[in-house]
Amino acid sequence: MGGPITLIAIYLTIWWTVLFAILPIGVQSRADAGLPNDGSDPGAPVDPKLKRKFITTTWVSAIVFGILWLVVRMHWIDLSRLPGPHS
């Protein structure tokens, strides 16, 4: 699948993709909560729970990366059939 730099780059790409999928989960906007508009955007989250979402993103990304690594290692997907340069 590649060297350590390639594996890190793949994991980080998966991590960011998962983060953007997880960010909107469970978010309540200021307008939905009925809070007064004090000059902030009414769509701004009341409590985004970013620490929890970063932790969730990390373990979900690790699972997705592990599945991808297993699929490639077991040759369930033949990467040589994909277009592009090959080693």
RATAWO-V749616 format. One record per residue. N is the residue number from 0. RES is the residue in one small letter. SS is DSSP state (A for helix, B for strand, O for the rest). PHI is phi in whole degrees, 0 to 359 (999 if undefined). OMEGA is omega in radians with two decimals (999 if undefined). Layout:
BEGIN
N,RES,SS,PHI,OMEGA
N,RES,SS,PHI,OMEGA
END
This chain:
BEGIN
0,m,O,999,3.08
1,g,O,139,3.13
2,g,O,279,-3.09
3,p,A,297,3.13
4,i,A,294,3.10
5,t,A,296,3.13
6,l,A,296,3.09
7,i,A,296,3.14
8,a,A,297,3.11
9,i,A,295,3.13
10,y,A,298,-3.14
11,l,A,295,3.07
12,t,A,296,3.08
13,i,A,297,-3.10
14,w,A,301,-3.12
15,w,A,294,3.12
16,t,A,296,3.12
17,v,A,295,3.12
18,l,A,303,-3.12
19,f,A,292,3.06
20,a,A,282,-3.07
21,i,A,273,-3.06
22,l,O,309,-3.08
23,p,O,283,-3.08
24,i,O,290,3.06
25,g,O,73,-3.11
26,v,O,270,3.06
27,q,O,242,-3.12
28,s,B,282,3.11
29,r,A,298,3.14
30,a,A,293,3.12
31,d,A,295,-3.13
32,a,A,280,3.14
33,g,O,76,3.13
34,l,O,281,3.13
35,p,O,293,3.11
36,n,O,275,-3.12
37,d,O,261,-3.13
38,g,O,101,3.10
39,s,O,272,-3.14
40,d,O,293,-3.14
41,p,O,295,3.12
42,g,O,271,-3.14
43,a,O,293,-3.12
44,p,B,291,3.10
45,v,O,289,3.13
46,d,O,220,-3.04
47,p,O,288,3.14
48,k,O,53,-3.05
49,l,A,295,-3.13
50,k,A,299,3.12
51,r,A,298,-3.12
52,k,A,291,3.08
53,f,A,294,3.12
54,i,A,294,3.11
55,t,A,299,3.11
56,t,A,300,-3.10
57,t,A,296,-3.10
58,w,A,284,3.07
59,v,A,294,3.11
60,s,A,296,3.11
61,a,A,297,3.11
62,i,A,294,3.13
63,v,A,298,3.12
64,f,A,297,3.12
65,g,A,299,3.10
66,i,A,296,3.11
67,l,A,300,3.14
68,w,A,298,3.14
69,l,A,296,-3.14
70,v,A,299,-3.13
71,v,A,289,-3.13
72,r,A,295,-3.13
73,m,O,276,3.12
74,h,O,61,3.04
75,w,O,286,2.99
76,i,O,237,-3.13
77,d,O,268,-3.08
78,l,A,293,-3.13
79,s,A,290,3.11
80,r,A,277,3.11
81,l,O,283,3.11
82,p,O,291,3.10
83,g,O,127,-3.13
84,p,O,290,3.14
85,h,O,233,3.13
86,s,O,276,999
END
